[in-house]
């Protein structure tokens, strides 16, 4: 059934099995961080079968879970699932952020990539970002760079990276495993 497939793909995307109340809280937080939408822990428990109440999930909830994976809607997820495997979209690769269409000046993102890299950035407008915090990466607070598109699970290409008085350079984050992003409050 497609519900089972959706659950499995979410667990794969999170690199975590969802099987305890703590896991449902984690999933709820991840959904909110990505989509700024709240889904109740109880609803998630029902969908995963942790609570056996025989309730069919609402399409609006399935839309949210599909959007979490990068699809437009539950309908889009279902249509993709009917395609032959070689033609199906990868849910992580579908999740993308077009900077000019999505972000407003002052919004912040957390970028992560392997191994254990973390970089918080603030959008300054006109495709320009400023690093506000970083861990285990060459990017440092107050560095600036330009970027127009972030595709989750793919390398992130930074243009005109400015670090102090050095000449601007191009820089790639997540070259091997790709970059993941979430919105910060």
N, C-alpha and C positions, 0 to 999 in steps of 0.2 A: 504494500500500500504506500501511497505517496507520503503519508504522514511519517511513516517509519524512515523513509529515505530523507525527508526534510530534517528529522531529528538527527539522523546519522551525519548528514552534511554539516549541521550546526556543530555537533561534537567534534568533527574533523577540523572545522574552521577554528574552533576554540582550543584544539589539541587537548581536550578534556572530556571525560565521560560525565554526563549529567545524571546523577543517581542519588543524591542526598539533598536535604534542605539547604545546606551550605552551597552546593552546586547550583541550585535554582536561584539563590541570591546572587551568585557570581554571574550567571547568565542574564539575570534581570539588570544588573549593573552594566554589563557589556552592551546590552541592547540600548540602554539609556545613553551610554557614552557615545555610541555610534549614531543613533537616530533621534535622540532627545524625545523618546516616547517611553512611557511607563507601562509595563505589563506586570500584572500581579504574579507573585510567586505561586499562588494557588492555581492560576490559569496555566502556568508553565508546568506545574506538577500534574495537572489533568492531561495535558497534551502528551507528556512523557509517560503517562500511565502510572505514575507514582501514587496518585489518588485515583481509585477506580470508581468513578461516578457515572460512567456511561454517557457522558455529555459530548456532543459533537462540537469541535472548536468553531468559533465564529470565523467567517471569512476575513474580517478585519484583523483578527489576531494572526491568522495565517499570512495575511499580507505583510504584517510587521515582521514575522519570522523570515519570510521570503526576502524582504528588503534588507534584513540583517545580513543575508548572504549576498546581496548585491542585485537581486532581481527587482523589477518594478512592482510586482504584485504576486499573489498566490497563483493567479491565472498564468502569468509569465513563467513562474517556476514550473507549473504543470506542463505547459507547452514545451518548455525546454526538455523536461523529463521524457517526453514522448519521442523526441528525436533519437536517431541512432547514436550510440555512445560517442562515436568519433565526431559527431556534429554538435554535441552538447557543449554549452558554455560552462566554463569553470566558474563556480559561484564566487570565489575570491577574486578572480580576474575581472569579473563584472563590476565589482565595487570600485568606483572611481570618483574622484573629486575634481571637477573642472573649477579651477580657482576663480576665474572671472565670473562664472555663473552661480557659484555656491557660497563663496566666502565674502564677508563684509569686513571692513577695516576694524581691527581690534580683536577679531576672533582668534582663538588659539587652538592649536592641534598638538597632539603627542604623536611623534613618529617613533616607531620601534623597528629594529631589525637585528639579525643574528650577527655575532654572538653577544647577547645582552647589551645592545646599543639602545639608547633612549635619547630623544631630543625633543624638547618642547619649543614650539615656534609661535610667533604672533604674526598675523597677516597685517602688513602695513599699507596695503593698497597697491595698485598698479603692478601686480605680480610679485611684489617684494615682501620677503619674510625676514624677521629678526629672530635669532636664537635667544630664548629666555633661560633655558636650562639644558644641560646635557650630561650624559654619563657614558663613559667608555667609547667616546667618539672624538674625532679630530675637530668637530664643530664645537665652538665655544660660545658662551653667552656674549651677546652683542654682535656676533658675526651676522652678516646679511647675505641673502641670496635671492635669485629670481627663480620662479617655478610656476608653470601654468597648469600642470596636470599631475595628479597623483593617482596611480593605479595600484590598488592593494595587491601585494604578492609579486610585484614587479620592481626592478631597480628604480630608484628615484634620481632623476637627473637634475642637478642644481646648476644654474648658470650664474655667472658673475658673482661667485662666492667671494666676499670681501672679509678678510681677517686682518684687522688692524691696518697697518700701513702697507701690507703686501699687495702686489698686483692682483686683480681679480682673476679667478680661475674657474674652470668647470670642475664639478665634483660629482661622484656617483655614490649614493648610499644603498646598502642592501644589494650589492652586485650579485651575490650568490643565492640568497634566499628571498629577496624582495623586502619591501617596506610595508608596514601596516600602520594605519592611522586611526585616531579617535579624537573626538572633540573634547576640549577641556572647558570647564566652567570658568 
